[in-house]
Amino acid sequence: MTAISLGMPAVPTKLADRRVSRQIQVGSVAVGGDAPVSVQSMTTTRTSDIGATLQQIAELTASGCQIVRVACPTQDDADALSTIARKSQIPVIADIHFQPK
């Protein structure tokens, strides 16, 4: 029986070429163009729980996250956005999952 190496995978010889795109700003973070790749993540808390969401954003920021997304499946979640965005250390993007009436 032949042994199979479980070590580190081989590094690709050439990374894929970046396609040409226009650079935009998301808060203070440059995205696209010749900007470096930005680290983005999404919270797992209920957005309406402002304290827990801000705590998770702080933890993500400490780990190197530059942009964070939050889910807004309800009006209560959407109502919390202004406070969260104002107190967040990094830009916040909202994923709106409903249509307000």
N, C-alpha and C positions, 0 to 999 in steps of 0.2 A: 504494500500500500504506500502511495506517495504522500509525503507530508505537504500540507497546504499552509503557506505563510499567512498569518493573520496580522501582520505588521501594518504599518501605515500604507495607505494607497499611494500609487505613483502619482506624482505631480504632472498635470498635463504639460506637454511641451510648449503649447501656445494657447493663451486664453482667447476666447472669441473676441472679434473686433467689436468695439462699441459703435453703435450706429449714431449718425449725426442727429442731434436734437437741440432744441432751444433751451437755454438755461432759464429757470424761474427761481423765485425765492419762496420758500415756505417758512414764514417767520424770518429768522436769521439764517436759515439753512439753505444753501444753494443746491438745487436739484437739476440734473440734466446738463447738457452742454459738456464742458470739460471739467465740471465739478467732480470731486471724489464721490464714490458711492456712499450714500448716507445710511445710517443704521436706523431702522424703523421697527416699531413693535405695536402691539395692541393690548389694551388692558383686558382683564378677565373679570373685573368687578362690575357691579351694577353702577352705571354712571350716575344714577340718582343718589348713590352713597358717596357724597363728595369727599369725605375724609378718607375712605378706603381707596377711592380712585386716585386722589392726590398722593397718598402713601405709595401706591403702586407706581405712579408716574415718577416719584422721587427715586424709588428702587431701580426702575428702568434707566433713569438718567444716570445714576451712579454706576450702572453696568455698561454705559457707553451709548445708550439709545439717544438719538438726536431728534426724532419725530415720533409722536405717539398718536394712535387712533383709539377712539372710544366708540362703543356701540350705543345707539339711541333708539331702542325699540319702542319707547313710550314718550309721551309728552313730559312726564316727570324727569326722564333722563335728559331730554332736550332743554328743559328749564334749568338744569344744573350746569349746562355748558359754559355759560358766561362766567360763573364763579371759578370753575375748573380752569378755563383758559386764562383767566386773569392771574390765578395763583400758580400755574404751572411754570416750571423752569424751561420747558421746551415747547415747540409748537404742537397744538392739539388739532387733530382732524376728526370730524364727527362722521360716523356712518349712520345716516338717518334711515330707519327701517319702517317708517310709517308716513302716512299723509295726514297732516293736521286738518281738522275740520273747522 
